[in-house]
């Protein structure tokens, strides 16, 4: 899994120094779309409109963080919408600080929980997301749970490019 910041990436160290509460992490919400569903439409045009996921530079335990959304429209050859998928990330909250170990190493992470609401056609699905973010790295681990508590999916950081960290 790779994390990419938006076009302001080169400004983040400057703003982080000046503003202790500056939102430092910008990740596209399109990563929350179901890749299996999207892959079934790979020969069609797919239009994606996604918010950025943001997290404060120094979040407080119990702090509510901004919600996010993403919509994917699968278009017919005529340009009309065949189907839409929408993801809403709501009730996003910083739950604590935990040390997380991955194949890359150990990270001190902020644990963030949220409700993920997915709409596809006429179906609606609600799951629980738990994510761990490390300062200056980004998303380290993500787990998604069914409403009955059963683990649905799990992703974690497997590698970091040599030139990822700033000097």
N, C-alpha and C positions, 0 to 999 in steps of 0.2 A: 504494500500500500504506500503510495507517495502523497505527500502534501505539497501543494503549491500555493503561495500567497498571491494576492492580486498585484496589480501594477505598482502599488505603493510599497512593495517589499523593501526596496532600498532605503526608504525613509523611516522604517520602523525603529532602528536603533536610535535615531535622532529624537523621534517623538517619545520613545520609551524613556529616554533620559530626561526629557523635559516634563513629561506628564506621567505621574505614577499610575493613573487610572486609565490611560489610553488603551483602547481595545487593540490588542496586538495580533490576534489570529483571524485571518480571513480565508475561509475554505469554502468552495462552492457547494451548495446544498444538493447539487445534482448527483453527488456520490451516494445519496440515500435512495435513488431510484433502483428498482429491481433489475439487475443486469440480465437475468434470464428472460424477463418480459421484453426488455429493450432489444435483446439479441434476436428475438423472434421477428422483429421488424427491421432487421439490418439492411434489407434491400429497399426499404422505403425511406422517405425523408422524415427525420425526427427533429422537431424544433423544441429546444429546451430553454426555459426561462427560470433561473435560480437565484435566490438570495445568497449572500455570503454568511457563513457561520462565523460569529464573532464571540470572543471571550476576553474579559478584561485582563490587563497585564498582571495585576495582582488581585485576583478575585477573593471575596470574603466567603467563608463557609456559610451556607444558607442564602447566598445572593441569587436572585433570579436574573438570568441572562436573556438577551434578546431572542425572540422566536424567529423561525426561518421557514421558508417554503420553496418548493420546486414544482414546476409543471412541465410535463413533456407532452407535446401534441404529435401524434402520428398522422402524417398527411397523405392523402390520396395523390395520384398523379395530377389531378386537377388543382391541387392546392387546398382542397377542403379537408377539414379535420375528420379522420376516420375514428380516432379514439384519443382520449386524454388520460393521463396519469398525473395525479397530484399528491405531493407529500407535504405534510405540515409537521413541524417540530415545535411542540408547545410544552408549557410547564417546565422549561429548562432551568435547572437549579444546580448550583455548586454544592455537592454533598460532603466533600471532605478532601483531604490530601492523603495519597497512598503511594507507596513505593511499588513500582511495577517492573518486573524483569521480563525482557524479551531476548531473542537471539542477538540483538544489537547491543544490549547492555541493560543496566538498571537506571530507572528514571523516577524522579520525584514528580508526581502527577496530581493535577486537580481532577477529581472525579465529578463528572457532570451527568445528571440523569435528565431524561426528557421523555415525553410521550410522542410517539411517531404515529400519525394518522395518515393512512394511505387510501386514496380514492382511485379506482380504475373502473371505467365504465359505470355500472350501477353498484359495484361492490365497495364496501368500506371495511378497513381493517385497522385495529389499534394495537400497537405493540409498545414495549418499554425499551428504551435505549439507555445503555450505560457506556459512557466514554471517558477515557483518561487522556488528558492533555498535559504535555510537558512544556514549560516555558522555553522559548527559542528552538523548539523542535516541532511541536504540533501534536497531532493525534497519534497516540501510542497504541491504544487498544480500544476496540469497540465491541460490545456484546448487545445482541437484540433478543428480547424475551417475549414469548407469547403471553397473553393475559393470564394464563394458568401457571406462569412461572417457568415454563420449559424453554431452554435455550434454543433459539432458532438459528442464529448465525454468530460467528466469532471472527474478528479480524484483528491482527496486530502487526506492528512494525517489524519487518523482516530484514531490512537493510537501509543504509543511508549512504548516499553518494559521497565520495571523498571530499568534494568541494561544497558540500551542503552548508557547513558551518561558516559563519563570517569570521574574519580575523579579529 
